[in-house]
Amino acid sequence: MTSIDERLLESKMIQIEQARAWSPRVISKFETLIRSGDEVSIFRANPLAFARDRGVAEPEAIDLFLHAARAGLVDLHWDILCPHSGLVLESFGKLRALRSHFVCGLCDIDGQTDLDNFIQASFSVSPQIRRLALHDVDSLSIEDLHWKLKFADSGRLPGGTRFVDVLRTLVCGMTYLPPGVTTTLQADIKPGALSGVNVQTQAGFTLPVAHSSGPAPGTPGIIRITYDGQRFTSAMSTVPSGPNVFEISNTGAKRGSVLLINWPPEIVAMPEKPTLEFDPYVSGGMLLTRQTFRKLFRSERVDEEEGLGVRQVTLLFTDLKGSTALYEHLGDLSAYALVREHFALLDAVAQQHAGAIVKTIGDAVMAAFSRPVDAVAAALEMLQRIGHFNFERDQPAIFLKMGAHCGPSIAVTLNENLDYFGQTVNIAARVQSFADAGEICLTEALYTAPGVRELLTRQNVQEFDVALRAAHEFIGSLVDRSQSARAALSQTICQWASYQFWPGSIPCLGKDFRLNEERQSNRAACAIFSPAGFCRETGGAECAGGCFTMARRSFT
């Protein structure tokens, strides 16, 4: 029976429960997993699998495991997965320990690690709460070392077959290699190739299998192999087919292990190994764009000398229109308080859409999202929420101008903060500079990303071309045209005019726009969508003077 420290578990569960508001029964479902989950499911727990199997929203499940890790109930690990075998190549307890280069001895490949590609954030129950056999690697059986600890069983070949199921049929032997000892394995080898790998160090070898031509068919061949703790060396360049005895001598100072695989000719003949399809998991890149992770694990750092690649991240830049005039009108303290309120609003929206505020630069914000559609959805809601924010306050309105782009980047640590560096950052910031008040500018790469075009079907999207560092990118400008947003935007424009922040402004014609629905709609149409200053209500005069001048390019 599993031993659980009941008092410590209860203490940690209370701490997690009080961390934030949770949906009904989420805490009890998590406690059931900790108490009764099988060893593999709680040694390398996947929040997305937990969400799927127990009917919990994925963002809440991720936050739940992050809070559990912060409380010390589970430990967060960064696992590097081989894309072709599902082998857990290395597992690190700290982000800064992740390397930018990986090697798989089984597949005989190496490559660059990307945070959002085959780096899995997994969670293991703390041994102080519930001790597992997998916590003590040195005591594992050779079978458990491979099939429970080192191979991810969710990796599937094209067609849906689990790679581990195929691999098991090809294994012809596995054993530990005690130091200073020669270990013997016997196997009947078929045509193809023979590979051996130490799954803990990634030392490996591959030998072609030759047709046996010995004088005594059925007599085992003797294959001598030396392992020195870093590499395997074979005394023969080929392995004869048929029965063989493998004598593997460990001349190193530490215990090793070996897994022998007899690959068939059809696999050997493949020009390249197929990439596996894994069940959804929380990638390292996804975790870096979670506001909860950034708040709870501020001490996590990327190695400053290397940085880590991210194949795709969506970066959203926001800035305030007319902030200089705002500070002049309200004074530094009051304006700064207003700006901080707007920061808190944007932070909440970003977190709601699975994103994170990376940093603030003056009045500007840089936010990151793992999925492009989440970034655009967040930007639309930011516009709407700022409109309501302005409507509910008796102060000068604030206006956002936003730009976003998606692409590869490098995750780095700058000024004690997890940040992004590279051309994608530069383009996103540049795109934001083309936006005016109430506008969101997107690059074509972002606009054509999965789900984005469909999200914007009811928005007013305009296209134009600009040069971005000698690379021409289509940029779309859009404004939320929903009924509620139009009313809010009309009000915010009017507020700017009434405070006379803009030269030539006159008393705003839209002050009474709330009298009835028809009048409200007309005011919004005039202030936001009139193409050339022609006011349908006054018969030709410009609406609200300077405030319309400010809005003309943004809302036509």
C-alpha positions in Angstrom: 0.0 0.0 0.0 1.2 3.5 -0.9 2.5 5.6 2.1 1.2 9.2 2.1 2.1 11.9 4.6 -1.5 12.8 5.5 -0.7 15.9 7.6 1.6 17.4 5.0 -0.8 16.6 2.1 -3.7 18.3 3.9 -1.5 21.4 4.6 -0.5 21.6 1.0 -4.0 21.1 -0.3 -5.3 23.9 1.9 -2.6 26.2 0.6 -3.5 25.4 -3.0 -7.2 25.8 -2.3 -6.7 29.3 -0.9 -4.4 30.4 -3.8 -7.3 31.4 -6.0 -10.9 30.7 -6.8 -11.3 27.2 -8.4 -14.2 25.6 -10.2 -16.3 23.1 -8.2 -14.6 19.8 -7.4 -11.3 20.7 -9.1 -9.4 20.5 -5.8 -11.0 17.1 -4.9 -10.2 15.7 -8.4 -6.6 16.8 -8.0 -6.3 15.3 -4.5 -7.7 12.0 -5.9 -5.0 12.0 -8.5 -2.3 12.5 -5.9 -3.7 9.8 -3.6 -4.7 7.0 -6.1 -3.0 7.8 -9.4 -0.6 5.1 -10.8 3.1 5.8 -10.6 3.6 6.9 -14.1 0.6 9.3 -14.1 1.8 11.1 -11.0 5.6 10.9 -11.6 5.3 12.6 -15.0 1.9 14.2 -14.7 0.5 16.0 -17.7 -2.0 18.9 -16.8 -3.6 18.6 -20.3 -4.3 14.9 -19.8 -5.7 15.7 -16.3 -8.0 18.3 -17.9 -9.2 15.9 -20.6 -9.8 13.0 -18.3 -11.5 14.9 -15.5 -13.5 17.5 -17.3 -11.4 20.5 -16.2 -10.7 23.5 -18.4 -7.1 23.4 -19.7 -6.0 26.9 -18.4 -7.3 26.1 -14.9 -5.6 22.7 -14.9 -2.2 24.3 -15.8 -2.7 26.9 -13.1 -3.6 24.2 -10.6 -0.4 22.3 -11.2 1.7 25.5 -11.1 0.2 26.4 -7.8 0.8 22.9 -6.6 4.4 23.2 -7.6 4.8 26.5 -5.9 3.3 24.9 -2.7 5.8 22.0 -2.9 3.2 19.3 -3.4 4.6 18.5 -6.9 7.9 19.2 -8.5 8.2 20.9 -11.9 10.5 19.2 -14.5 11.6 20.3 -17.9 11.9 17.1 -20.1 13.6 17.0 -23.5 11.8 14.4 -25.7 13.3 12.8 -28.7 11.0 13.7 -31.6 11.5 10.3 -33.3 11.5 7.8 -30.3 9.7 9.6 -27.4 12.7 8.9 -25.3 13.1 11.3 -22.4 16.6 12.4 -23.2 17.1 14.5 -20.1 15.0 16.0 -17.3 15.9 19.2 -15.5 14.5 20.7 -12.3 15.4 24.2 -13.4 14.8 26.1 -16.6 18.4 27.5 -16.6 19.7 23.9 -16.8 18.1 23.3 -20.2 20.5 23.0 -23.0 20.2 24.3 -26.5 21.4 21.1 -28.0 20.1 17.5 -27.7 21.5 14.0 -28.6 19.5 10.8 -28.9 21.7 7.7 -28.8 18.8 5.4 -29.9 18.1 7.4 -33.1 21.7 8.5 -33.6 20.6 12.1 -34.1 21.3 15.5 -32.6 19.7 18.8 -33.0 18.6 22.1 -31.5 16.1 22.2 -28.6 13.1 24.5 -29.0 11.0 25.5 -26.0 7.7 24.9 -27.8 8.9 21.7 -29.6 9.6 18.5 -27.7 10.3 20.2 -24.4 7.6 19.0 -22.0 6.8 20.6 -18.7 5.8 17.7 -16.4 4.9 17.5 -12.7 6.0 14.8 -10.2 4.4 14.3 -6.8 6.9 15.3 -4.1 8.6 12.3 -2.4 7.8 14.0 0.9 4.1 13.6 0.1 4.0 10.2 -1.6 7.1 8.2 -2.1 7.2 6.4 -5.5 9.5 3.7 -6.8 10.4 6.0 -9.7 11.9 8.5 -7.3 14.7 6.0 -6.6 16.2 5.5 -10.0 19.0 3.3 -8.8 16.6 0.7 -7.4 14.4 0.4 -10.5 14.3 -2.9 -12.4 15.8 -2.7 -15.9 12.3 -2.9 -17.4 10.9 -0.1 -15.3 13.9 2.1 -16.1 13.0 1.9 -19.8 9.3 1.5 -20.0 8.1 3.6 -17.0 10.9 6.2 -16.6 12.5 6.9 -19.9 10.0 6.4 -22.7 7.0 8.6 -23.2 4.2 6.1 -24.2 2.0 8.7 -26.0 4.3 9.1 -29.0 2.6 7.7 -32.1 3.8 6.8 -35.6 2.0 8.0 -38.7 -1.1 5.9 -38.7 -1.6 6.0 -35.0 0.5 3.1 -33.7 2.3 3.8 -30.5 6.1 3.8 -31.1 6.7 2.0 -27.8 4.5 -0.9 -28.8 6.6 -1.3 -32.0 9.9 -0.9 -30.1 9.0 -3.6 -27.6 8.7 -6.1 -30.5 12.2 -5.2 -31.7 14.0 -5.3 -28.4 16.3 -8.4 -28.2 17.8 -7.7 -24.8 18.3 -5.2 -21.9 20.5 -5.3 -18.9 22.4 -3.2 -16.3 26.2 -3.1 -16.7 27.9 -3.1 -13.3 31.3 -1.4 -13.3 34.3 -3.7 -13.7 32.1 -6.6 -14.9 31.5 -8.3 -18.2 27.8 -8.9 -18.7 26.5 -11.5 -21.2 23.3 -11.4 -23.3 22.1 -13.9 -25.8 19.9 -13.1 -28.8 18.8 -14.5 -32.1 19.6 -11.6 -34.6 17.6 -11.2 -37.8 18.7 -9.3 -41.0 18.7 -5.5 -40.7 20.8 -3.7 -38.1 21.5 -3.9 -34.4 21.5 -0.9 -32.1 22.5 -0.5 -28.5 21.9 2.5 -26.3 22.3 3.6 -22.7 19.1 5.5 -22.2 20.6 7.4 -19.3 23.7 8.8 -21.0 22.7 8.5 -24.7 25.9 6.5 -25.5 25.0 4.2 -28.4 26.2 2.1 -31.3 24.7 0.7 -34.5 26.1 -2.3 -36.5 24.8 -3.8 -39.7 23.7 -7.4 -39.7 25.4 -9.7 -42.2 24.1 -13.1 -43.4 25.8 -15.8 -41.4 28.4 -17.8 -43.4 30.1 -19.7 -40.6 31.0 -23.4 -41.0 28.7 -24.5 -38.2 25.1 -23.1 -38.7 23.4 -22.6 -35.3 26.7 -22.0 -33.4 26.4 -18.7 -31.6 28.7 -15.9 -32.6 30.6 -14.0 -30.0 30.2 -10.2 -30.1 32.5 -8.3 -27.7 31.6 -4.8 -26.8 33.3 -2.4 -24.4 31.5 0.4 -22.5 33.8 3.0 -20.8 31.1 5.1 -19.3 30.9 7.5 -22.3 30.8 5.3 -25.4 30.3 1.8 -26.7 33.1 0.2 -28.8 32.6 -3.0 -30.7 35.4 -5.4 -31.7 33.5 -6.2 -34.9 32.2 -4.0 -37.7 29.1 -6.3 -38.4 27.0 -8.7 -36.6 26.2 -12.1 -38.1 22.5 -13.1 -38.3 21.4 -16.0 -36.2 22.2 -16.8 -32.5 24.8 -14.5 -30.9 26.3 -14.0 -27.5 27.1 -10.4 -26.5 29.8 -9.9 -24.0 29.6 -6.3 -22.8 32.4 -5.1 -20.5 32.0 -2.0 -18.4 35.4 -0.5 -17.8 33.9 2.7 -16.4 33.5 3.7 -12.7 29.7 3.8 -12.7 26.9 1.4 -13.5 25.6 1.6 -17.0 22.8 0.0 -18.9 22.2 -1.2 -22.5 19.1 -1.7 -24.6 19.6 -3.8 -27.7 17.2 -3.3 -30.7 17.2 -5.4 -33.9 15.9 -3.1 -36.6 14.3 -4.8 -39.6 15.5 -4.0 -43.2 12.5 -1.8 -44.0 13.2 0.5 -41.1 16.9 0.6 -41.9 16.1 1.6 -45.5 14.1 4.6 -44.4 15.7 7.8 -45.7 14.7 9.6 -42.5 13.0 8.6 -39.3 9.3 9.7 -38.9 8.5 12.3 -36.4 6.1 11.1 -33.8 2.8 12.7 -32.9 2.4 13.1 -29.2 -0.7 13.5 -27.1 -1.0 17.2 -26.2 1.3 18.3 -23.4 2.4 21.6 -21.8 5.4 22.7 -23.7 8.1 24.9 -22.3 7.2 27.6 -24.7 3.6 27.5 -23.5 4.6 27.8 -19.9 6.7 30.9 -20.5 3.6 32.6 -21.9 1.6 31.8 -18.8 1.2 34.8 -16.5 0.7 32.3 -13.5 4.1 30.8 -14.2 5.8 34.2 -14.4 4.3 35.3 -11.2 4.9 32.1 -9.2 8.4 31.3 -10.6 10.1 34.6 -10.9 13.4 33.1 -10.1 13.4 30.8 -13.2 16.0 31.9 -15.7 17.2 31.0 -19.1 21.0 30.4 -19.4 22.3 33.9 -20.2 25.1 32.6 -22.4 22.8 30.6 -24.8 19.2 31.5 -24.8 16.6 29.0 -25.9 14.9 28.9 -29.3 11.1 29.3 -29.7 9.7 28.2 -33.0 6.6 30.4 -32.7 5.5 33.0 -30.2 2.9 35.7 -30.8 4.0 39.1 -29.4 1.5 41.9 -28.8 2.6 45.5 -28.2 0.3 48.1 -26.8 0.8 51.8 -26.2 -1.3 54.8 -25.1 -2.3 57.5 -27.5 -1.7 61.0 -26.2 -0.1 60.0 -22.9 2.0 63.2 -22.8 -1.2 65.3 -22.8 -2.7 63.0 -20.2 0.2 63.6 -17.9 0.1 67.4 -18.5 -3.6 67.5 -17.7 -3.8 65.2 -14.7 -0.3 65.7 -13.2 2.3 62.9 -12.8 0.9 61.2 -9.8 -2.7 61.0 -11.0 -1.7 60.1 -14.6 0.6 57.4 -13.3 -2.1 55.9 -11.2 -4.4 55.8 -14.2 -1.7 54.1 -16.3 -1.1 51.5 -13.6 -4.9 50.7 -13.6 -4.7 50.2 -17.3 -1.7 47.9 -16.8 -3.7 45.8 -14.4 -6.6 45.6 -16.8 -4.3 44.4 -19.7 -2.7 41.9 -17.3 -6.0 40.4 -16.4 -7.1 40.2 -20.1 -3.8 38.6 -21.2 -4.0 36.0 -18.4 -7.6 35.2 -19.3 -6.5 34.4 -22.9 -3.5 32.2 -21.8 -1.0 35.0 -22.3 1.4 36.9 -20.1 2.7 40.5 -19.8 6.4 40.2 -20.5 7.3 43.7 -19.5 6.2 47.3 -19.5 8.1 50.1 -21.3 6.9 53.5 -20.1 3.2 53.4 -20.9 3.6 50.5 -23.4 3.1 46.8 -22.8 4.7 43.8 -24.4 2.6 40.6 -24.0 3.4 37.1 -25.2 1.0 34.3 -26.3 1.6 30.7 -27.3 -1.3 30.6 -29.8 -1.8 33.4 -32.4 -5.6 33.3 -32.0 -5.3 33.9 -28.3 -3.3 37.1 -28.9 -5.8 38.5 -31.3 -8.7 37.6 -29.0 -7.0 39.3 -26.1 -6.3 42.4 -28.2 -10.0 42.7 -29.2 -11.1 42.3 -25.6 -8.5 44.9 -24.5 -10.1 47.4 -26.8 -13.5 46.6 -25.4 -12.5 46.6 -21.8 -10.7 49.9 -22.2 -13.9 51.4 -23.7 -15.9 50.3 -20.7 -13.1 51.5 -18.4 -13.3 54.9 -19.9 -17.1 54.9 -19.8 -17.3 54.2 -16.1 -14.8 56.8 -15.0 -15.1 60.6 -14.7 -11.6 61.2 -16.0 -9.9 61.8 -19.4 -10.2 58.7 -21.5 -7.2 56.6 -22.5 -6.8 55.1 -26.0 -4.8 52.0 -27.0 -3.0 51.4 -30.2 -1.7 47.9 -30.7 0.4 45.8 -33.0 1.1 42.1 -33.1 3.2 39.6 -35.1 4.0 35.9 -34.7 7.2 34.0 -35.6 10.4 32.4 -34.1 12.2 34.0 -31.3 14.8 33.4 -28.6 13.9 33.2 -25.0 16.5 35.1 -22.9 16.9 36.5 -19.4 17.3 40.3 -19.5 17.3 42.5 -16.4 16.2 39.6 -14.2 13.2 39.0 -16.4 12.2 36.2 -18.9 12.2 38.1 -22.2 12.2 37.5 -26.0 14.8 38.6 -28.5 15.0 38.6 -32.2 13.4 39.8 -35.4 9.9 38.8 -34.4 10.1 41.2 -31.5 11.4 44.0 -33.7 8.6 43.5 -36.3 5.9 43.3 -33.7 7.1 46.6 -32.1 7.4 48.2 -35.6 3.9 47.1 -36.5 2.5 48.7 -33.4 3.9 52.0 -34.6 1.5 51.9 -37.6 -1.6 51.7 -35.4 -3.6 54.7 -34.3 -6.0 55.0 -31.4 -8.4 52.1 -31.2 -6.5 50.2 -33.9 -4.9 46.8 -33.9 -2.3 46.2 -36.7 -1.5 42.6 -37.6 1.1 41.2 -39.9 0.0 38.8 -42.7 1.7 36.0 -40.9 -0.5 36.5 -37.9 -3.7 37.3 -39.8 -3.4 34.0 -41.7 -2.5 31.9 -38.6 -5.0 29.2 -37.6 -8.3 30.6 -36.2 -7.4 34.3 -36.6 -9.2 35.1 -39.9 -12.3 33.3 -38.6 -12.2 35.3 -35.3 -12.2 38.6 -37.3 -15.0 37.8 -39.7 -17.2 40.5 -38.1 -14.5 43.1 -37.7 -13.7 45.9 -40.0 -10.4 44.7 -41.5 -8.4 47.0 -43.9 -5.3 46.0 -45.8 -2.2 48.0 -46.6 1.5 47.4 -47.4 4.5 48.8 -45.6 8.2 48.0 -45.7 9.5 46.3 -42.6 13.3 46.3 -42.7 13.4 45.5 -46.4 10.8 42.7 -46.0 7.3 43.6 -47.3 4.5 42.3 -45.1 0.8 42.9 -45.5 -0.6 44.5 -42.4 -4.3 44.5 -41.5 -5.9 47.2 -39.4 -9.1 46.3 -37.6 -11.6 47.9 -35.2 -14.2 46.1 -33.0 -17.6 47.1 -34.5 -19.9 45.3 -32.1 -22.8 47.4 -30.8 -21.5 47.6 -27.3 -18.0 48.5 -28.4 -19.3 51.2 -30.7 -21.1 52.9 -27.9 -18.1 52.7 -25.6 -15.7 54.0 -28.3 -18.1 56.8 -29.1 -18.1 57.9 -25.5 -14.4 57.7 -25.1 -13.8 59.9 -28.1 -16.3 62.4 -26.8 -14.5 62.5 -23.5 -11.2 63.4 -25.1 -13.0 66.2 -27.0 -14.7 67.6 -23.9 -11.3 67.9 -22.2 -10.0 69.8 -25.2 -6.9 67.7 -25.5 -7.0 68.1 -29.3 -6.5 71.4 -31.1 -9.7 72.9 -32.5 -12.0 70.7 -30.5 -15.5 72.0 -29.8 -18.2 70.8 -27.4 -19.0 67.2 -28.4 -22.2 66.6 -30.2 -22.3 63.1 -28.8 -22.7 64.0 -25.1 -26.4 62.9 -25.2 -25.8 59.7 -27.2 -27.3 57.6 -24.4 -30.8 59.2 -24.7 -32.1 56.4 -27.0 -30.8 53.5 -28.9 -31.2 55.1 -32.3 -29.5 58.3 -31.3 -26.7 56.3 -29.7 -26.2 54.3 -32.9 -26.1 57.4 -35.0 -23.5 59.1 -32.8 -21.3 56.1 -32.9 -21.6 55.9 -36.7 -20.8 59.5 -37.1 -17.9 59.6 -34.7 -16.3 56.3 -35.7 -17.2 55.5 -39.3 -17.9 58.7 -41.2 -15.3 58.6 -44.0 -14.4 62.3 -44.4 -15.8 64.3 -41.5 -19.3 64.5 -42.9 -21.8 64.2 -40.1 -25.1 62.7 -41.0 -26.8 64.4 -38.0 -25.6 68.0 -38.5 -25.8 67.8 -42.3 -22.1 68.5 -43.0 -20.3 69.9 -40.0 -17.4 67.9 -38.6 -18.4 66.0 -35.5 -16.7 67.0 -32.3 -14.0 69.0 -34.1 -10.5 67.8 -33.1 -11.7 64.5 -31.6 -12.9 63.4 -35.0 -9.6 64.5 -36.6 -8.0 62.1 -34.1 -10.4 59.3 -35.0 -10.6 59.7 -38.7 -7.9 57.3 -39.8 -8.6 54.9 -37.0 -12.3 54.4 -37.5 -13.0 54.9 -41.1 
